[in-house]
Each structure stands twice: as C-alpha cells, then as structure tokens.
C-alpha cells in the first residue's frame, strides 16, 4: 500500500489512532482488531476506492438484515515460521493450535461463501483451504490440550497399555513395602524419573535400595528399593518407547502440515482480513456512514452531514448529540479560514475534516452522508495544540514556526494542511503578517488548507483572493453559547469582551478595553454583528417558510388521502352495486321459478274446482300475490302506476298481456274481465293480469308467434313459423298457460311443413304437458301436416 507522506505527528494530531481503535472494537478477535489499528491512509486512489466499495457493499447487506461473522483466529505466525524450516517438528500444543486455526478457517470460509451471494466484492477473500483429511488427521492425533491420543497409532496404544500395567504393578509393590516399613509415613512419589518411597533417616537400615533425594530438613530420604529396581528399569524402557513413538507421530503430522503450509497461511491471512472487513462494515452501520466518492488529488471537496467520529462515540455512550456539518469547496477554493470565539468548536471541526479524509483513505467508511466527495491527499500536515518544549528550550511560537517551516517545505497541490491558531503566540501584527504570507503561499500551490484564527487581519485576506474563503461556527450572541453550525463565507466574531462581561469583569475595565480596540476592528465587529443579525432573521424567515411549506405539504397529503379514500369508497359502492344487481338477478330468477310453480299448482287446483267462478277466484289470488311480490331487474318491487276503476288499467290504456303482446283496452267488464284489441283482433283477459306500458314502449310491434284470431274463448291460433325450436317452445308454453287460465278449449298451432322439426317439437311438448287433453294434425282443408290442433283440458 502506498502510504501518504507528511509530518509523522499529523495523524496523531487529528487522533486517527483513537478513531481506528473505535472501529477495532467491532472485530471478533485481537488479530482483526490489530489489523484495523495498523491501517494508515493510502495515496493509491484505485485501492482506496476498492476498499471502501467492498466495505460499503457488505455494510448495505448488514443494514438489510444480513449476518457476517468470521471466526477469530489465533496468532500462529510463529508456528508457520517453524513449519517453514525443513525437518522441524511441532509439539502437541502447537498441533492443537493448528487444529483450532483450521477449524476457524472453515467457519470463515462458510461465512465468506454466504456473503459473496449478497456482497460479491468479498469473493476475492476466499482461498482454497487444505483438504478435509488434514482436519481429521489433526483431530485423531491430539486432543484440545495438545496431548497425543492413544489412538494416534496402534504402536502407541499398545505401549501405553503396557506402561499403565507396569506402573500399576510397581506402585502397588512400593505401597506394600511402605506400609510394612512405616505405616502412614507418606506416599509413593517420583524423583529423577524413578519411583521411590519416603523413609525416615532412622529407618534407613531396614531397607536396601538407592537413595535418589532427601527432604529439605534431611529427616526423610527418598529410596528406590532394590527389589523394585528392575521394575523401574522396565518402566523407563516403556516410557522411552512411548516418547519415541510420540515423536514419530508428531514428525509425521508436522510433515503433513508442512505440505499444506501455503494454503494454511493464505487461509489464515484471509480470516484476519475478513475479520478486519466485518468490523469496518459493522462500524459503518453503527455510525450510519455512507460511501463517499473519492477523486484524484487537487479535486474539489464536498462533505455532507459530516460528524466527528470520536464525538459520535461519546454520543453513543450517553453524551450530547453531535451536530452534523456541511462543507463544499469548488475547484478554485483551496483555503478555509475558520474564525469565531473560543469553545466554538473550530479546532474540533478542523480535526473532523482531516479525520474523515484520513479514515476514508484508510479503507474505513467515515461518518458522512450521501453525496460526499473527497479528494485523495498524498500528504497530511497538521499543527494543532501547544507545542512548547522545555527540553528543547522552544517557546510555543518557536515550535509552531518549526512546524510551519516543515509544511512550507513539504506541502504540494495534493496535500492537506491543518493549522490551528495560525500566527498566534507572538505580536498580532507580525503573527498575522506571517500567517497571511504562509496561507497565500500554500494557496498558490493548490494545497488544501484549513486554518483557525482569531486575528482580524487574516479575516480580510479572503477579500482579495477568491481561492481563500472565510467560514465560522455559529454562536448564540444572546446566550453566548456555541451552536456548532458551520457557515461558509462569513468570518466569525471573537466575543472576547462579551464573554468577559458575562463572567463578571468590572464595567469600567470593559469600557477601557472597548475604547482601546482599533476603530477598524470595531467597524468590522459591528458589520459582522449586523450580518449575523440579518442572517438570523433570514434563517427564521426560512424556517417559517419551511414550516408553511411543510404544513401545505401535510394539507395536500391529507387532501390526496381523502381523495384516495373517496375513490376507494366509490369503487366499493360500484362493486356493491354490481353485486346487488347480480343478487337481484339471481333473486328474480328464483322468484320466477317459484312463481311459475305456484301458478301451475293454482291452475291444477282451478281445474279441480266445482265451478268457473271458483277457478277464476283462485287465479286472481295467485296473480295478485305475484303482482305484489314480483321484484324488478334490481331486486326491488316496481312502483304501481295509476290505477283504473277495476285494476291497473282503464279504457283506452296501452297494456301488455301476460304473453307479452301489447294492445289497447277497449272495455272493462264488471266481472273483472277486460277486452283488449291487438292489431284489429280482440281478446278477453283478466284486467288484473294486464300491465300498463309507456307510449314509447307501446309503439313496439306485437311479438310474432302468438296471435288471437277472435275474442271468443273457443279457439286461439299460435303461429310458430320462422322461429327456432327453443323460441317456439317458449311461445307455445305461454299460449297453453293463457289458454288454460282463460278456459280455452282448443289451440290452433301453425308450424308449417318444412323439415318437420317444429311439428315434432310441438307434438312432443303437447304429449308431455298434462294440461293437453288431445292433439292431432289438422285436416287437409285446415292446413294438414303444417298445423297441429291442441285440445286443452277443461
């Protein structure tokens, strides 16, 4: 990575290490945290862009509810170094560490595999790991504490079984000898790798053997009895066999690990890098950081909703909320002069700008908003804080001048320079002149420079050079408290005398001080005060306008919401209307079916009646019930039309008969009958069965197929010619209904000869209808095969 140049203390001055430490707390393990803490800004534009884009892509997935948690890995680099030496052998604990590391690498690889589906830029972190057989070998060789398992080899298992048996026999022999010699004097122990028993010095003569050690007081000797020396020798031989077999196994496993060392190292490096990336992404989500656009050195700078990273940590820890700032410098503007009172936040703001740039170039998404644009700086210079050095006999001003010299020697068009209280520490006139010359020199080179100052002379430098701009942090003149809101283009007042007045400095002293302020300074201060007042008024007006716009927007939203509600209600009403009509049609159909069945039953009863008057009475009762309850097309009972003396119709009315024919009422009889004329033919029907029609509807022609030939109930002619079979059936059924109701004795049905289909339909219907007493073809003189005569039951 190409690191930036500049004063080594610059990154310390803007507290980059502290900011990176805040990011490192999101790491899963110490190696990931250390990797983040060691990050430094890069001057490589493409590398910085790729680092930020990868981090932003992963952060976006985490914001959407994704999860990416690589496993922490141990620091096994020393083990890698040992494995790199040919013939080296790892001990059991080192092999156990490699087993844990390989297991962590598997977990991280699974996390990377899943993350790559949502954050494709993480794919390059995946590497090919050693085969799974290596995991099995390590697991079969050592346990979690590094002890070589008995199952590591058949020879080792056999040797250890013999070793345990031999040790058991030897210890049992020694315990028995100790009990016989001096009951309760101690226990079997080991000295110099040999099993011994403790013997008091005065009892030494009672047992033969080899003394291997004595107690600190000399009162107890540790003796290996002569009778157990051979058992001890056999035990030592078995221990040697065990050690040789363990060493052989460890050498074999170490060789196996050495064969896959490159894959192990690559996987370990990927795991640390993945932990580093995951921590940076989680930090970005935590501070709501957005992806800044990085540009080449010398480009313009735009920061939206910038916040100081360390102040954010205090806010999240319960501190005061951080006020975001916006700063935009075009391609011409290179120097910003921050002025205003102390405690106003000028130094914090300047540090925040430098820290945001340094973090972005270090691959960490800084706490900024969308549409932030940062140039990549090739060098960072900073002179912040008191640099007085007693050891080097340097005053504050001398220390600042030494740093200023380094800045002027090293800063170029691609550098970022931060100068706190530039020109301070000496005579204001000389300090201001030196600071102005230095700032103009840096501006001429194209160096991006931010400087804080209280010197009035410096505030006027921007008037003569468009590349230098004034800026200030707002200060509440009434409360004398900072607001920390950045205002570009306007220098800030120092408020020194006002703050002194608030802290109780005597009025006469303040009056003397005010009179001593140069007239030019007082004029500038008064102009700035007036400007601040106007700006405050403008901001209040803008807030009122914004509030009005917000209220208007809310009202418009409410109106739109009501319109949407009305449209939805209208749609519901239309849907309900359609459903009501469908329901009405269903109800009408059901009613007609039931009415027809009721009429059929009533007619059957009428035929069984003892006299015609009773039959007519039955028919009128049924028809009255139908007329009162029949629903219209929408399911409602139609309103009654004006009625005549005996029913719904009066003489001269246009009416529709029960079979659908339209005619004119010519006579209303006292027995409830009406004479209706249709096309020059008169028929007699029940007056209550007639339906009045409007004039327009009455003008329609009489439907074809059903024509009454005279007003006598003796016979009616039905003409079916030209109709389809289904139409003919409907007309004939209505004719039979009316004929039975009106006590007709015969129907003459004209169907024509043709193909014989209508004749067959008529005769089939007549044969099936119980109201038909008889039917037959007419004689040749009456139409022959083209006419069927139907006799009705009376």
C-alpha positions in Angstrom: 0.0 0.0 0.0 1.3 3.4 -0.9 1.2 5.4 2.3 0.8 9.1 2.4 3.8 11.4 3.4 4.0 14.4 5.6 4.7 15.2 9.2 4.7 12.0 11.2 2.8 13.6 14.0 0.0 14.8 11.7 -2.1 11.6 12.0 -1.6 11.6 15.8 -2.7 15.3 15.9 -6.0 14.5 14.3 -6.4 11.4 16.5 -6.6 8.8 13.7 -5.3 6.1 16.1 -8.1 6.8 18.5 -10.7 6.7 15.7 -9.3 3.4 14.4 -9.4 2.0 17.9 -13.1 2.7 18.0 -13.5 0.7 14.7 -11.3 -2.1 16.0 -13.7 -2.8 18.9 -16.1 -4.3 16.4 -13.6 -7.1 15.5 -14.1 -10.7 16.5 -10.5 -11.3 17.6 -7.3 -9.5 18.6 -5.7 -10.0 15.2 -8.6 -8.4 13.3 -8.5 -5.5 15.8 -4.8 -5.1 15.4 -5.1 -5.1 11.6 -7.6 -2.2 11.8 -5.5 -0.3 14.3 -2.4 -0.6 12.0 -4.3 0.9 9.0 -2.9 4.1 7.5 -4.1 6.3 4.7 -3.1 5.3 1.2 -2.4 7.6 -1.7 -3.5 4.9 -4.2 -6.9 6.1 -5.5 -8.0 2.8 -7.0 -7.0 0.8 -3.9 -8.9 3.3 -1.6 -12.0 3.1 -3.8 -12.0 -0.7 -3.9 -11.6 -0.9 -0.1 -14.5 1.5 0.6 -16.7 -0.1 -2.1 -16.2 -3.6 -0.6 -16.9 -2.3 2.9 -20.0 -0.3 1.8 -21.4 -3.3 -0.1 -21.1 -5.5 3.0 -22.5 -2.8 5.2 -25.5 -2.4 3.0 -26.2 -6.2 3.3 -25.9 -5.9 7.1 -28.3 -3.0 7.1 -30.8 -5.2 5.2 -30.6 -7.8 8.0 -27.7 -9.9 6.7 -25.2 -11.5 9.1 -21.4 -11.9 8.5 -19.3 -13.0 11.5 -16.0 -14.5 10.6 -14.3 -16.7 13.3 -11.4 -15.2 15.2 -8.1 -16.9 14.7 -5.0 -17.3 16.9 -1.6 -15.8 16.2 0.0 -18.8 14.7 2.6 -17.0 12.6 5.5 -18.3 14.9 4.2 -21.8 14.2 4.2 -21.1 10.4 7.8 -19.9 10.8 8.8 -23.2 12.4 6.9 -25.3 9.9 8.8 -23.4 7.1 12.1 -25.0 8.5 12.7 -28.4 6.9 12.8 -31.2 9.5 11.2 -29.2 12.3 8.7 -30.9 14.5 5.8 -29.3 16.2 4.8 -30.3 19.7 1.3 -31.4 20.7 0.2 -27.9 21.8 1.3 -26.4 18.5 -0.6 -29.0 16.6 -3.7 -28.4 18.7 -3.4 -24.7 17.9 -3.2 -25.6 14.2 -6.3 -27.8 14.5 -8.2 -24.9 16.1 -7.0 -22.5 13.5 -8.0 -24.8 10.6 -11.5 -25.2 12.2 -11.8 -21.4 12.4 -10.7 -21.1 8.7 -13.6 -23.5 7.7 -16.1 -21.3 9.6 -14.8 -18.1 8.0 -14.8 -19.7 4.5 -18.5 -20.7 5.0 -19.3 -17.1 6.1 -17.5 -15.7 3.0 -19.3 -18.1 0.7 -22.7 -17.0 2.0 -21.7 -13.3 2.0 -20.5 -13.5 -1.6 -24.1 -14.0 -2.8 -25.1 -10.6 -1.4 -21.8 -8.8 -1.4 -19.9 -10.0 -4.5 -16.8 -7.9 -3.8 -16.0 -10.2 -0.9 -15.3 -13.1 -3.2 -11.6 -12.4 -3.6 -11.1 -13.1 0.1 -12.0 -16.7 -0.4 -9.0 -19.0 -0.9 -8.5 -22.7 -1.3 -8.1 -24.4 2.1 -6.3 -27.7 2.8 -8.3 -30.8 2.2 -10.7 -32.0 5.0 -8.4 -35.0 5.5 -5.9 -32.8 7.3 -8.6 -31.8 9.9 -9.3 -35.5 10.5 -5.6 -36.3 11.0 -5.1 -33.5 13.5 -8.3 -34.4 15.4 -7.1 -38.1 15.6 -3.6 -37.1 16.7 -4.1 -34.7 19.6 -6.8 -33.6 22.0 -7.7 -29.9 22.6 -4.9 -29.6 25.2 -2.3 -30.9 22.8 -1.9 -34.4 24.4 -1.2 -37.1 21.8 -4.1 -39.5 21.8 -3.6 -43.3 22.4 -5.4 -43.8 19.0 -2.7 -41.8 17.1 -1.1 -45.1 16.2 -1.5 -48.8 17.1 2.0 -49.0 18.5 1.4 -46.0 20.8 -1.8 -47.5 22.1 -0.1 -50.9 22.8 2.9 -49.3 24.5 0.7 -47.1 26.7 -1.4 -50.1 27.8 1.8 -51.9 28.9 3.1 -48.8 30.5 0.0 -48.4 32.6 0.1 -52.0 33.7 3.8 -51.8 34.6 3.3 -48.6 36.6 0.3 -50.1 38.4 2.4 -53.2 39.5 5.3 -51.0 40.5 3.3 -48.6 42.6 1.4 -51.4 44.3 4.7 -53.1 45.3 6.1 -49.9 46.6 2.9 -49.1 48.6 3.0 -52.5 50.2 6.7 -52.1 51.2 6.0 -48.6 52.6 3.1 -49.9 54.7 5.3 -52.7 56.2 8.1 -50.3 56.8 6.4 -47.3 58.3 2.6 -47.1 58.2 1.3 -43.6 57.5 4.7 -42.0 56.9 4.0 -40.8 53.3 3.2 -42.0 49.8 4.9 -43.3 46.7 6.5 -40.4 44.7 8.9 -39.8 41.8 12.4 -38.5 42.0 14.6 -38.1 38.9 12.2 -40.2 36.9 12.3 -43.1 39.3 9.5 -44.3 41.6 10.6 -44.1 45.3 9.2 -44.2 48.8 9.9 -41.8 51.7 11.9 -43.3 54.5 12.8 -41.7 57.8 16.5 -41.5 58.2 16.5 -43.6 61.4 14.8 -46.4 59.5 17.2 -46.4 56.5 18.9 -49.5 57.7 15.8 -51.5 57.5 15.5 -51.4 53.6 18.1 -51.9 50.9 18.0 -49.6 47.9 19.1 -46.5 46.1 18.7 -43.0 47.7 17.6 -40.6 45.0 16.8 -37.5 47.1 16.2 -36.2 50.6 13.9 -33.7 52.2 14.9 -30.1 52.9 15.4 -30.9 56.5 17.3 -34.1 55.8 15.0 -36.1 58.0 13.4 -38.0 55.1 15.2 -40.0 52.4 13.6 -40.9 49.1 14.6 -44.5 48.4 14.1 -46.8 45.4 14.1 -50.3 47.0 16.4 -52.8 45.4 13.6 -55.2 44.9 11.8 -52.7 42.5 14.8 -51.5 40.5 14.2 -53.9 37.7 10.5 -53.0 37.6 11.6 -49.4 37.5 14.1 -50.1 34.7 11.3 -51.8 32.6 9.0 -48.9 33.2 11.7 -46.4 32.0 12.2 -48.5 28.8 8.5 -48.4 28.1 8.4 -44.6 28.7 11.3 -44.3 26.2 9.4 -46.4 23.7 6.3 -44.2 24.2 8.4 -41.0 23.8 9.9 -42.3 20.6 6.5 -43.2 19.1 5.0 -39.8 20.1 8.0 -38.1 18.4 7.5 -40.1 15.3 3.8 -39.3 15.2 4.5 -35.5 15.7 7.1 -35.6 13.0 4.7 -37.2 10.6 1.9 -34.8 11.3 4.3 -31.8 11.1 5.3 -33.0 7.7 1.6 -33.3 6.7 1.1 -29.7 7.8 4.3 -28.5 6.0 2.9 -29.9 2.8 -0.2 -27.6 3.0 1.6 -24.6 4.6 0.9 -22.2 1.7 -2.8 -23.0 1.9 -2.8 -22.6 5.7 -1.1 -19.2 5.5 -3.4 -18.0 2.8 -6.5 -19.1 4.7 -5.2 -17.5 7.9 -4.5 -14.2 6.2 -8.0 -14.3 4.6 -9.5 -14.9 8.0 -7.8 -11.9 9.5 -8.7 -9.8 6.5 -12.3 -11.0 6.8 -12.5 -10.0 10.5 -11.0 -6.6 9.6 -13.6 -6.1 6.8 -16.5 -7.3 9.0 -15.5 -4.9 11.8 -15.3 -2.0 9.4 -18.7 -2.8 7.9 -20.4 -3.2 11.4 -18.8 0.2 12.4 -20.3 1.8 9.2 -23.7 0.5 10.1 -23.3 1.7 13.7 -22.4 5.3 12.7 -24.7 5.4 9.7 -21.8 6.0 7.4 -22.3 6.4 3.6 -19.9 5.8 0.7 -18.0 8.9 -0.2 -16.9 9.5 -3.8 -13.1 9.6 -3.9 -11.4 11.9 -6.5 -7.9 12.4 -7.7 -5.6 14.9 -5.7 -6.5 18.5 -6.2 -10.2 17.9 -6.9 -12.9 19.8 -5.1 -14.2 18.8 -1.6 -17.8 18.3 -0.5 -18.8 16.9 2.9 -22.4 16.3 3.7 -23.7 15.6 7.2 -20.1 15.2 8.5 -19.7 14.2 12.1 -16.6 13.8 14.3 -16.0 10.1 14.8 -14.8 10.4 18.4 -17.7 12.7 19.3 -20.1 10.1 17.9 -18.6 7.5 20.3 -19.3 9.9 23.2 -22.9 10.4 21.9 -23.5 6.7 21.7 -22.1 6.4 25.3 -24.7 8.9 26.5 -23.0 12.2 25.7 -24.6 15.2 23.9 -25.8 14.8 20.3 -23.3 15.6 17.6 -24.2 18.5 15.3 -23.5 17.5 11.6 -21.8 19.9 9.3 -21.7 20.6 5.6 -18.7 22.0 3.7 -18.4 22.5 0.0 -15.3 23.8 -1.8 -15.3 24.2 -5.5 -12.3 23.7 -7.8 -11.0 27.2 -7.2 -11.4 27.4 -3.4 -8.3 25.9 -1.7 -8.1 27.6 1.7 -10.7 27.9 4.5 -10.2 30.4 7.4 -12.2 29.3 10.4 -12.8 32.1 12.9 -15.0 32.7 15.9 -14.9 32.6 19.7 -13.1 30.0 21.8 -15.1 26.9 22.8 -17.0 27.4 19.5 -15.7 24.1 18.1 -13.3 25.4 15.4 -10.5 23.0 16.2 -12.9 20.1 16.6 -14.3 20.8 13.1 -10.9 21.1 11.5 -9.9 17.8 13.1 -13.1 16.2 11.9 -12.4 17.2 8.3 -8.9 15.8 8.4 -10.0 12.7 10.2 -12.8 12.0 7.7 -10.3 12.2 4.8 -7.7 10.0 6.6 -10.3 7.4 7.6 -11.6 7.2 4.0 -8.1 6.7 2.6 -7.5 4.1 5.3 -10.4 2.0 4.0 -12.9 3.0 6.8 -16.2 4.5 5.8 -16.3 7.8 7.7 -19.5 9.2 9.3 -20.7 11.3 6.4 -23.9 11.5 4.4 -24.7 10.8 0.7 -23.1 13.0 -2.0 -19.9 13.4 -0.1 -16.9 13.8 -2.4 -13.3 13.7 -1.1 -10.0 14.2 -3.0 -7.3 11.7 -2.2 -4.5 13.5 -0.3 -0.9 12.5 -0.9 0.3 14.0 2.3 -1.1 15.2 5.7 0.3 18.1 7.7 -1.1 19.3 11.0 -0.1 21.9 13.6 -2.6 21.5 16.3 -2.2 22.2 20.1 0.5 23.6 22.3 3.9 22.5 21.0 6.0 24.2 23.7 9.1 22.1 24.6 11.0 22.8 27.8 13.5 20.1 27.0 14.4 21.7 23.7 14.1 25.2 25.1 11.4 26.1 22.5 8.6 28.5 23.1 5.1 27.9 21.8 5.7 30.3 18.9 9.1 28.8 18.0 7.5 25.3 18.0 4.8 26.5 15.7 7.2 28.2 13.4 9.3 25.0 13.1 6.2 23.0 12.1 5.2 25.8 9.6 8.6 25.5 8.0 8.1 21.8 7.5 4.7 22.4 6.0 6.0 25.0 3.6 8.9 22.7 2.6 6.7 19.6 2.0 3.2 20.5 1.1 2.1 20.5 -2.5 -1.1 20.5 -4.5 -2.0 17.1 -3.3 -1.6 17.7 0.4 -4.0 18.6 3.2 -2.7 21.1 5.8 -4.4 21.8 9.1 -3.2 24.8 11.1 -4.7 25.7 14.5 -4.4 29.3 15.6 -2.0 30.1 12.8 0.1 33.2 13.6 -0.6 33.1 17.3 1.9 33.3 20.1 3.6 36.5 19.1 2.8 40.1 18.3 -0.6 40.1 16.5 0.7 42.3 13.6 3.8 40.2 12.9 2.0 36.9 13.6 -0.8 38.0 11.3 1.5 39.0 8.5 3.5 35.8 8.7 0.3 33.7 8.7 -1.1 35.6 5.7 2.1 35.1 3.7 2.2 31.4 4.6 -1.5 30.9 3.6 -1.1 32.7 0.4 2.0 30.6 -0.5 0.1 27.4 0.2 -2.9 28.6 -1.7 -0.8 29.4 -4.7 0.5 25.9 -4.8 -3.1 24.5 -4.7 -2.7 23.0 -1.3 -6.0 22.2 0.5 -5.6 24.2 3.8 -7.8 24.7 6.8 -6.7 27.2 9.4 -8.3 28.6 12.6 -7.6 32.1 13.7 -8.6 35.0 16.0 -6.6 37.6 14.1 -8.8 40.2 12.4 -6.2 40.9 9.7 -6.4 37.3 8.5 -10.2 37.5 8.1 -9.7 40.2 5.5 -7.2 38.1 3.4 -10.2 36.3 1.7 -11.5 39.6 0.4 -8.6 39.9 -2.1 -8.3 36.2 -3.1 -11.3 34.1 -4.3 -9.2 30.9 -3.6 -9.4 31.8 0.2 -12.8 31.7 1.9 -13.9 32.7 5.4 -16.0 30.4 7.5 -17.3 30.4 11.0 -19.2 28.4 13.5 -22.5 30.0 14.6 -22.6 31.5 18.1 -25.7 32.5 20.1 -24.9 36.1 20.8 -27.7 36.4 23.4 -26.9 33.2 25.3 -23.1 33.4 24.5 -23.1 29.7 23.8 -21.9 27.9 20.6 -24.3 26.2 18.2 -21.5 24.3 16.3 -23.2 25.0 12.9 -20.7 25.8 10.1 -21.4 28.9 8.0 -19.2 29.3 4.9 -18.4 32.7 3.5 -18.7 34.7 6.8 -15.9 35.3 9.3 -16.8 34.8 13.0 -16.6 37.3 15.8 -14.4 36.5 18.8 -16.9 37.7 21.5 -14.0 38.2 23.9 -15.3 41.3 25.6 -18.9 39.9 25.7 -17.7 36.7 27.4 -15.6 38.7 29.8 -18.7 40.8 30.7 -20.7 37.7 31.3 -18.0 36.4 33.7 -18.3 39.5 35.8 -15.3 41.6 34.7 -15.9 45.2 36.0 -17.7 47.5 33.7 -15.0 50.3 33.9 -12.4 47.8 32.8 -14.5 46.6 29.9 -15.2 50.2 28.8 -11.5 51.0 28.8 -10.8 47.8 26.8 -13.5 48.6 24.2 -12.1 52.1 23.7 -8.6 50.6 23.1 -9.9 48.3 20.3 -8.8 49.9 17.0 -11.5 51.7 15.1 -11.1 49.3 12.1 -11.6 46.3 14.3 -14.7 47.8 15.9 -16.2 48.6 12.5 -15.5 45.0 11.3 -17.1 43.7 14.5 -20.2 45.9 14.1 -20.5 44.8 10.5 -20.3 41.1 11.5 -22.8 41.6 14.2 -25.2 43.2 11.8 -24.6 40.4 9.3 -25.2 37.8 12.0 -28.5 39.5 12.9 -29.6 39.6 9.3 -28.6 36.0 8.8 -30.6 35.1 11.9 -33.6 36.9 10.6 -33.3 35.2 7.3 -33.0 31.8 8.9 -36.0 32.4 11.0 -37.9 33.5 7.8 -36.7 30.4 6.0 -37.9 28.3 8.9 -41.3 29.9 8.8 -41.4 29.3 5.0 -40.3 25.8 5.5 -42.9 25.3 8.2 -45.6 26.8 5.9 -44.4 24.5 3.1 -44.5 21.6 5.5 -48.0 22.4 6.6 -49.1 22.9 3.0 -47.5 19.6 2.1 -49.3 17.9 5.0 -52.6 19.5 3.9 -52.0 18.4 0.3 -51.2 15.0 1.6 -54.4 15.0 3.7 -56.5 16.1 0.6 -54.8 13.5 -1.5 -55.5 10.9 1.2 -59.2 11.9 1.3 -59.4 11.8 -2.5 -57.9 8.3 -2.4 -60.4 7.3 0.4 -63.3 8.7 -1.7 -62.1 6.9 -4.8 -61.8 3.7 -2.8 -65.3 4.3 -1.3 -66.7 4.9 -4.8 -65.1 1.8 -6.0 -66.6 -0.1 -3.1 -70.0 1.4 -3.9 -69.7 0.4 -7.6 -68.7 -3.1 -6.6 -71.6 -3.3 -4.1 -74.0 -2.1 -6.8 -72.7 -4.7 -9.2 -73.1 -7.3 -6.6 -76.6 -6.1 -5.7 -77.6 -6.3 -9.3 -76.2 -9.8 -9.6 -78.0 -10.8 -6.4 -81.2 -9.2 -7.8 -81.0 -11.1 -11.0 -80.5 -14.3 -9.0 -83.4 -13.5 -6.8 -85.6 -12.6 -9.8 -84.8 -15.9 -11.5 -85.6 -17.8 -8.3 -88.8 -15.8 -7.9 -89.9 -16.6 -11.4 -89.2 -20.3 -10.9 -91.2 -20.3 -7.7 -94.0 -18.2 -9.3 -94.3 -20.5 -12.2 -94.5 -23.4 -9.9 -97.2 -21.7 -7.8 -99.2 -20.8 -10.9 -99.0 -24.4 -12.1 -100.3 -25.6 -8.7 -103.0 -23.0 -8.7 -104.2 -23.9 -12.2 -104.3 -27.6 -11.2 -106.5 -26.6 -8.3 -108.6 -24.5 -10.6 -109.2 -27.4 -12.9 -110.5 -29.4 -10.0 -112.8 -26.5 -8.9 -116.5 -27.1 -8.9 -117.4 -24.1 -10.9 -115.8 -21.5 -13.2 -116.2 -18.7 -10.6 -114.1 -20.6 -8.1 -111.4 -21.2 -10.7 -111.3 -17.6 -11.6 -111.1 -16.6 -8.0 -108.1 -19.0 -7.5 -106.3 -17.5 -10.5 -106.9 -13.9 -9.3 -105.5 -14.7 -5.8 -102.3 -16.2 -7.3 -101.8 -13.3 -9.8 -102.4 -10.7 -7.1 -99.7 -12.3 -5.0 -97.3 -12.4 -7.9 -98.0 -8.8 -8.8 -97.4 -7.6 -5.2 -94.1 -9.5 -4.7 -92.5 -9.6 -8.1 -89.1 -7.9 -8.0 -87.8 -5.7 -10.8 -84.4 -6.1 -12.5 -82.6 -4.7 -9.5 -84.5 -6.8 -7.0 -87.0 -4.2 -5.9 -90.8 -4.1 -6.2 -91.7 -1.7 -9.1 -93.9 1.3 -8.2 -97.5 1.0 -9.0 -98.9 3.0 -12.0 -102.1 5.0 -11.7 -105.0 2.5 -11.5 -108.4 2.5 -13.2 -111.7 1.7 -11.5 -111.2 -2.1 -11.7 -107.4 -2.6 -11.8 -104.2 -1.2 -13.1 -105.7 -0.3 -16.5 -108.5 1.8 -17.7 -110.3 2.0 -21.1 -108.0 3.5 -23.7 -104.8 2.5 -21.9 -102.0 0.7 -23.7 -101.3 -2.5 -21.9 -99.2 -5.7 -22.1 -100.9 -9.1 -21.8 -99.4 -11.9 -19.8 -97.9 -13.4 -23.1 -96.1 -10.1 -23.9 -98.4 -8.8 -26.6 -99.2 -5.0 -26.5 -102.7 -3.7 -27.1 -105.3 -1.2 -26.2 -108.0 -1.7 -23.5 -111.4 -1.3 -25.2 -113.8 -2.4 -22.5 -113.7 -3.1 -18.8 -116.4 -5.6 -17.7 -118.0 -5.8 -14.2 -116.8 -9.4 -13.8 -113.1 -8.3 -13.8 -112.5 -9.1 -17.4 -111.0 -6.7 -20.0 -111.4 -6.6 -23.7 -108.0 -5.9 -25.3 -107.6 -5.0 -29.0 -104.3 -6.0 -30.8 -103.9 -5.4 -34.5 -107.7 -5.5 -35.1 -108.2 -8.6 -33.1 -109.9 -8.5 -29.7 -109.3 -10.9 -26.8 -110.8 -11.2 -23.3 -108.4 -11.4 -20.4 -108.4 -10.7 -16.6 -108.0 -7.0 -16.1 -105.6 -7.6 -13.2 -103.3 -9.5 -15.4 -102.6 -6.5 -17.6 -99.6 -4.2 -17.3 -99.7 -0.6 -18.4 -96.9 0.5 -20.7 -95.4 3.8 -21.7 -96.3 5.2 -25.1 -92.8 4.6 -26.5 -92.8 1.0 -25.4 -96.3 0.6 -26.8 -95.2 1.6 -30.2 -93.2 -1.7 -30.4 -94.6 -4.4 -32.7 -96.6 -7.3 -31.4 -94.2 -10.2 -30.9 -94.5 -12.8 -33.7 -95.9 -16.3 -32.9 -98.9 -15.7 -30.7 -102.0 -14.1 -32.3 -105.5 -14.3 -31.1 -107.9 -14.7 -34.1 -111.1 -13.6 -32.3 -112.4 -12.6 -29.0 -114.2 -15.9 -28.5 -112.7 -18.3 -25.9 -113.4 -21.2 -28.3 -110.0 -21.1 -30.1 -106.7 -19.2 -30.4 -104.2 -19.5 -33.3 -100.5 -19.7 -32.5 -98.1 -19.0 -35.4 -94.7 -20.5 -34.9 -93.3 -20.2 -38.4 -89.8 -18.8 -38.7 -89.0 -19.5 -35.0 -86.3 -21.7 -33.7 -87.3 -24.8 -31.7 -86.4 -23.2 -28.3 -88.3 -20.0 -29.2 -91.3 -22.0 -30.5 -91.4 -24.0 -27.3 -91.4 -20.8 -25.1 -94.3 -19.2 -27.2 -96.4 -22.4 -27.1 -96.0 -22.8 -23.4 -97.2 -19.3 -22.8 -100.1 -19.9 -25.1 -101.1 -23.1 -23.2 -100.8 -21.2 -19.9 -103.1 -18.5 -21.1 -105.4 -20.9 -22.7 -105.9 -22.9 -19.5 -106.3 -19.8 -17.5 -108.8 -18.3 -19.9 -110.7 -21.7 -20.2 -110.0 -22.1 -23.9 -110.9 -25.4 -25.4 -108.5 -25.5 -28.4 -105.3 -24.0 -29.8 -104.5 -24.0 -33.5 -100.7 -24.2 -33.8 -99.3 -23.2 -37.2 -95.8 -24.6 -37.6 -95.5 -25.3 -41.3 -94.3 -28.4 -43.0 -90.7 -27.6 -43.8 -88.3 -30.2 -42.3 -90.9 -31.3 -39.7 -88.7 -30.1 -36.8 -91.2 -27.6 -35.5 -94.1 -30.1 -35.8 -92.1 -32.7 -33.9 -91.3 -30.1 -31.2 -95.0 -29.1 -30.9 -96.3 -32.6 -30.7 -93.5 -33.7 -28.2 -94.4 -30.7 -25.9 -98.2 -31.5 -26.2 -97.7 -35.1 -25.4 -95.7 -34.2 -22.2 -98.0 -31.5 -20.9 -100.7 -32.8 -18.6 -102.9 -29.9 -19.4 -103.3 -31.1 -23.0 -106.2 -33.4 -23.4 -105.5 -34.4 -27.0 -103.6 -33.2 -30.1 -103.7 -34.1 -33.8 -102.8 -32.7 -37.2 -105.4 -30.5 -38.9 -107.5 -31.9 -41.8 -106.1 -31.1 -45.3 -108.6 -28.2 -45.7 -107.3 -26.7 -42.3 -103.6 -26.9 -43.1 -102.9 -30.6 -42.9 -99.3 -31.5 -41.8 -98.5 -27.8 -41.3 -100.9 -27.3 -38.4 -101.4 -29.1 -35.1 -104.7 -28.8 -33.2 -104.4 -29.0 -29.4 -107.4 -29.7 -27.2 -106.9 -28.4 -23.6 -108.3 -29.9 -20.5 -111.3 -28.1 -19.1 
